[in-house]
Amino acid sequence: MPILDRGKRGLRVERQPLVLGPGSYLDPCAAGPHLFEDFIGPIGATLADSSRISVAQSGTATTAAALSGTAGAPVAGHGGWIAGSVDNVDNEIDEIALGDAPWLVPAALPAGGLIVAEIGFVVPVALTARMYFAGLSDAATGGADDDGPISIVTGTTTVSGVTADGVGFLMSSLATDADAWYAVASKATTAGTAFNTVSGTGASAGPAVVDKYTKLRVEVDVDGDCYFYVVVDGGSNGRDQITPVYQQAQAAAVTAATALLPIFTAASTTTTAVEWEIDYIFGAATHG
């Protein structure tokens, strides 16, 4: 694929101009597209400078989403962050997506290909009265008064949100294990089984912990099979020293022909504000 360096005008790939925003990285090579947003910008940068990220905050956000040099743990501001807080109204939601629309299609890849989403973040302040999702969804937003692409609203039953297809990790204060990361998927509005990565048969990932650096990664192959990786850092070395651990696979858990995009959502389950702090969001398609 021919790539011409056009300096400040960006790159030109197959006659289409491509301009990269601050802190973003796109590798338009034979291995497939890779998009990485690390929320690093020049002094005085604003969220508007991170052109690859779309943010939707329903209701009146307790804290508006913004780039932050002081968020995060164990090292505040390590690599740049985006942070915000959901409206303190039951069922309000903040949605942070990599892209304005879905751009990764598993079935479009050759045999052996994968699409990938990985998100590094911390759960700040508290673990109660909230629901977090990190993974892939077929929409950048689900609208106001929604729990996210997938939700657990009672026990360990997964309930699909307004999106038809999604896969990732979910922590819900309404689940049986209220601080566990569950591996979940939804296919054509039919939710699969929630797998507890803390007490399940795979390698234990550990429960969610306030201000412990967390990486969640999900991969989807050309058949819609999904693979889950997670780690909650128990040490103090920060993001560069921890690697997500394989948990399990779920066969044909999403519709392979459906376009997806990486997304992180935070929702309130009562009249309590829900804080969130994200270090980076990564999305990719690899040809295997």
SESEZA-684042 format. One record per residue: x, y, z of N, C-alpha, C in turn; residue in one letter. Coordinates in steps of 0.1 Angstrom, whole numbers, plus 5000, padded with zeros to 4 digits. Layout:
N
XYZXYZXYZA...
//
This chain:
288
500949885000500050005000500950125000M500850214990501750334989501350435000P502450485007502250585017503150705014I502650825013503450935010503451035022L504651075026504751165037504451305032D503451375037503051505032503351615043R504251585052504551675063503351715071G503151845073502151895082500751865076K500651835063499451795057499051655060R499951575066499651445070500151345060G499551225060499951115051498851105040L499351045029498351025018498450875015R497350805018497350655016496250625006V496650564995495650524984494750644980E495450764979494850884974493850944984R493850894997493050955007493851025018Q493751155020494551225030494251175044P495251165052495051115066495951205075L495251275085495951365094495851305108V496951285115496951235128496851345139L496051325149495951425159496951395170G497151495180498051475191497851355199P498851275201498751155210498151035202G497851045189497250935182498250875173S498050745170498950675162498150575153Y498350585140497650505130498750445121L498750305120499750235112499050175100D498950255089498150195077499050105069P499349985074500249895068499549765064C500349675059499749545054499149465065A499549495078499049415089497649465093A497149575087495849625091495949755099G494949825101494949955108495149935123P495850025129496050035143495850175148H495050195158494750325163494950325178L495750415183496150425197496050565202F495250585212495050725218495550715233E496650795235497250795248496950925256D496151015250495751135257496951225261F497951225253499051315255498951425245I498951545250498851665242499851775247G500051885239500851995244500252065256P501052145262500452225274499252305269I498252285277497052365274496052285264G496452165261495652085251494252055257A493252045249491952015253491451885247T490351835252489851705246489551715231L489251835227488951855213490151825204A491351835210492651805203492751655201D492051575208492151425207491051385197S491351405184490251395174489851255172S490551155177490151015175489150965185R488851045195487950995206486651065206I485550995208484251055209483751025223S483251135229482751125243481251165244V480451085250479051125252478751105267A478251215273477851215288476451255289Q475551155292474151175293473851255306S472651325306472351405317473251525318G473451575331474451685333475551615341T476751605334477851535340478251605353A478551525363479151575375480451645373T481251575365482551635360482651615345T482751725337482851705323484151635319A484151555309485251475304486351575300A487551555304488651635300490051565301A490951615293492351565295492851605308L493651515314494151535328495651495329S496351585336497751555339497951505353G496851495361496951455375496151325378T495351275369494551155371495451035371A494850925375495550795374496350755386G496750625386497550565397498250445391A499350405397499950455409500850585407P501050615394501750735391500850835384V500450945391499451035386500051095373A499151105363499551165350500451085342G500650955345501650875338501150845323H501650925314501350905300500150985295G499551065304498351145300497151065302G496051125307494851065310493651145305W492451075304491151145303490351105315I489651205320488851175332487551245332A486551195340485251255341484451195352G483151235353482251175363480851185358S480151065359478751055354477851135363V476751185357475751255364475251165376D474951235388474551155400473051135400N472651065389471251035387471250885382V470350805388470250665384470150645369D470950545364470950505350471550605340N472250705345472950795336474250725332E474850765320476050695315476950795308I478250765309479350825301479850725291D480050755279480550665269481750725262E482950655262484150705256484650605246I484550635233484850545222486050585214A486750495209487850515200487250525185L486950645181486350665168484850715170G484350775159482950825159481950715155D482450615148481650505143482450375143A481750255143482450135143483350115130P484550065132485550055121486249925120W485949835129486649705129485649595126L485849515115484949415111485649275111V485349185121486149065121486048975108P484848965102484748885090485448935078A485849065079486549125067488049085066A488549025077489848985077490048845072L491248805067491548675062491648575074P491648445071491748345082492948375090A492748365103493848385113493848535117G493048615112493048755116492248785128G492548895135491848935147491549085147L490549125154490449265158490649265173I491149375178491649385192491149515198V490749515210490549635218491249615232A492049715236492649715249492549855255E492249855268492049975275492749975289I493550075292494250085304493650195312G493250175325492550265333492650235348F492050315356491850285370490450315374V489950245384488650275390488950365402V488650495401488950585412487850595422P488250635434487250665445486550555451V485750475444484950375450484550265440A483950155445483550045437482050025437L481350105445479950085448479050175438T477850125436476750205429477250245415A477850145408478350185395478450055386R478550085373478749975363479750025352M480849945350481849985340481849875330Y482049915317482249815306483449865298F484249765294485449805285485549695275A485549725262485649625252485349675238G484449605231484049645218482549655217L482049745209480549765207480249795193S479049775189478649815175478149955174D478250035185477850175184478650255194A478950385190479750465199478950515211A477550515209476750555220475450475220T474850465232473550395233472450485237G472750615239471750705243471650725258G470850815262470650845276469950735283A470150725297469450625305469650485300D470950455297471250325292472450275301D472550135303473550085312474850055304D474850065291476050035283475749925273G476749885265476549785255476049655261P476449615273476049495281475949535295I474949485302474849515317474449395325S474849395338474349295347473549375357I472249355357471349435366470749355378V470949225377470549135388471249005388T471848965399472548845400473648835390G473848725382474848715372474248695358T473048745356472448735343472848855335T473448835323473748945315472548995307T472349125306471249175298471849275288V471449255276472049335265471449475266S472349575263471849705262471249735249G471249865244470649895232471349855220V472649825221473449775210473249625207T473349585195473049445191474249355194A475449405191476649315193477649395202D478249325211479349375219480049265227G481249295231482049195239483049265247V483249225259484249285268484149245282G484549335291484549315305483549405312F482849355322481849435329482049415344L482049525351481949525366480649595370M479849525378478549585381478249565396S477949675403477549675417476349585419S475549565409474349485410474549335408L475749295404476049155402476249085415A476148945414476348865426477748895433T478748905424480148935428480349085424D480149175433479949315429481249385425A482449325428483649385424484449305414D483849205408484549115399484449175385A485449145377485349165362484749045355W483649065349482948955342483348965327Y483648855321483748845306482348825300A481948915292480548905287480548935272V479448885265479248915251477748915248A477448985237476048995232476148975217S475248885212475248855198473848885192K473648985184472349015178471349025189A471649105199470849135211470649015220T471248905218471148785227472348785235T472248805248473348805257473848665261A475148645262475748515265475848505280G476648405285476848385299477948465304T477748525316478748605322479748515329A481048535326482148455332482948535342F482948495355483648565365485148535364N485948645361487348625359488148615372T487448635383488048625397487848485402V486648425401486448295407486248185397S486348225384486148125373487348025372G487247935362488147835360489447875354T489447995348490748045342491648105353G492748165348493648225358492948345364A493048345378492348455385492948595382S492048685378492548815375492548915387A491848875398491748955409490549045407G489849085418488749175417489149325414P488249405410488549545408488949605422A489949695421490449755433490649905430V490249995439490350135437491750175435V492050255425493350305421494450205419D494050085414494949985409494949985394K496049995388496150005373495549875367Y494649895358493949775352494049785336T494349665331494249655316493249545312K492349575304491349485298491549475283L491649355278491849325264490949225259R490349245247489449145241489849135226V489849015221490148985207489048905201E488748935188487648865181488248815168V488048685165488548635152487448645141D487748585129486948605118485648525119V485548435129484248365131483448415142D483848525148483148585159483548525172G484548435173485048385185485748495193D485548495206486048605214487048555225C488148625227489148585236489448705246Y489448665259489548765270490848765278F491348885280492648895288492449015298Y492848995310492649095320493749095331V494149205336495049215348494649335356V494649315369494549425379495849435386V496649535385497949545390497949545405D498649445411498749445426500049515431G500849565422502149625426502049775424G503149835422503249985422504050035410S504249955400505149985389504450065377N503150055377502450135367502150045355G501750115344501150045333502149965325R503450005324504349945316504849805320D504549775333505049645339504049545340Q502849565335501749465337501249415323I500949295322500449235309499149165312T498149185304496849115306497148965304P496348885313496548745313495248675306V495548575298494448505292493448445302Y492148465299491148405308490348295302Q489748315291488948215284488548265270Q487848175263487348205250485848175250A485048255242483648225240483448215225Q482948095220482748065206481648145200A481848195188480848265180479948355189A480648435198479948515208479348655202A479948695190479348815184479148785169V478448865162478248855148479448895140T480148805134481448835127481348945117A480248965110480049065100479749195105A479549215118479149345124480449425127T480349555123481449645126481449685141A482649695147482749725161483749835163L483749895175484749985179485149975194L486350005198486750005212485950105220P485450075232484650165240484850135255I484750245263484650235277483450305282F482650245290481450315295481450305311T480850415317480650415331479150455333A478450385342477050415344476750415359A475750495363475350495377474250395379S474250335391473150245394472250295405T472550415410471750485420472050635418T471650715428471850865427473250895433T474250835427475650865431476450885419T477350985419478251015408479250895406A479550875394480550765391481750825383V482850815390484150865384484850765375E485550815365486350725357487550795352W488650725350489950775346490550675337E490850715324491350625314492750675309I493750585309495050615304495250605289D494750495283494850485269493750385264Y493450405251492550305244493250275231I493250135228493950085216492949995209F492950015195492249925187493049885175G492849765170493649715158492949605151A493349595138492949475130494249415125A494449285128495649215123495349105114T496149085104495848985094496348845098H496948835110497448705115498848675111G
//
